[in-house]
Amino acid sequence: MLSKRHRLPGSVFSADLGHKSGNVFRPAVRDGLFSVKMAPSPLTVTRFGVIVGKNIDKRAAKRNHLKRIVYNWLQKNIVYFQGGRDILIIVLPYVKNLRRNDIEKSLSGLLLSKLPHL
């Protein structure tokens, strides 16, 4: 699991989802499985948040399993992210029937190749 200092507090991204004023997250970068939003942060570490909605699966156990897959991938690859950013990963419904390897390949393709250039 990702350490607490690298996890984005729920209050930060719940404001973004509600589209309240002061929204600092940039428009999403998408692939078929994930939508990723970024925002600058005054901190020296990169913080991550993962959202798996009920449209993925009604069972909390399945949604938590998908979150764990994403958080474990982030823990392994945290060294590739520069500090000072908040990154919100929204899991899209197409991911529910995929295996762990396919999910991790998609995360690698999206987060390691596209995001460093933003």
N, C-alpha and C positions, 0 to 999 in steps of 0.2 A: 504494500500500500504506500502511497505517496505521503511523505511527511506533512505534518500540519502546516508548516510554514510555506509549503508549496501548493496548498489547497486554497482556492478562492472561496471566501465566505459567501454563504447563500444570499446575504443582503445585497451584495454587490451585483450579482447577476439577476436577482429577482427584480431589481429596479429596471434593468435593461429589458427584460421580457415584458414588463408592464408598459414600456415605452414612455416612462415619465420624463420630465424635463431633466436636463443634465446628463443625457445618455452619451457616454463617452466611447462606447464600443463602435468600432468601424464596421462597415457593411461586411456581411459574411463571405468567406471563401468556401466554396462547396465542391464536393465530389459526389459520387452516387450514394455514399454511406454516411458522410458527416458534413456538418456545417460548422465552420470555425469563425469566431469573432475575436478580435483583439482590441486591447485598449492600453494606452501608456499607463505606467504605474510609478509612483515615487519610490518604491522599494527597490532593493538591489537584487531581489530574486524574482523569478518568473512564477506566477501563481496560475493554477489551472482549475477550472470547474467543468464538470461533466453533467449534462442533462440527458436523461433517458425518460421520455414522456410515456404516458399511458397508452398512446397510440402504437407503441412498439409491442407491448404485451401487457395484459391486465394484471399479471402476477408480479408481485414485488420481487420475488426471488429471481425471476428471469431478468428483470430490469437491473437489479443489484449485481447479477452475474456479468451483465454487459458493462456496467460501470467498473467492476473489478478488472475486467480485461483491459479497458482503456487506462485505468490508473496504473496497473502493473506495467503496461507498455511505457507509460510516461516515466515511471520510476526507473526503468532500464535505460531510457534515453534522455534523462533530464540534463545531462552534460552538454547536449547539443543546443540548448536554448539559452540565449543571452538574457541577463536580468533586466528588470524594469518593464515587464509587460504582464498584463493579465490576459489569459487566453481562455475562452469559453468554447467547449466542444459540445455540440448538440448532435446526438445520435439520431439518424433518420430511420424510418421504418424498414428500409431494405436490408438492414443489418441483422435482423432477427433470425434469419435462416442460414447465416454464414458460419463457418468454422472460425476458430480463434486465429489460425494462420492467415486467413483471408482478411480478417478485421485488422490484424497487425500490419499486413502489407499495405492496406489502404491508408492506415494512420501514417505509416512511414512515407508513403507517396505524398500525402497531403501536408503533413506537418514538417517533415524534414526537407522537402524539395520546394514547396511553394511559400511557406510562411517566412523563412529567413529573408526572403527578398522583399517583404512588405514593410 
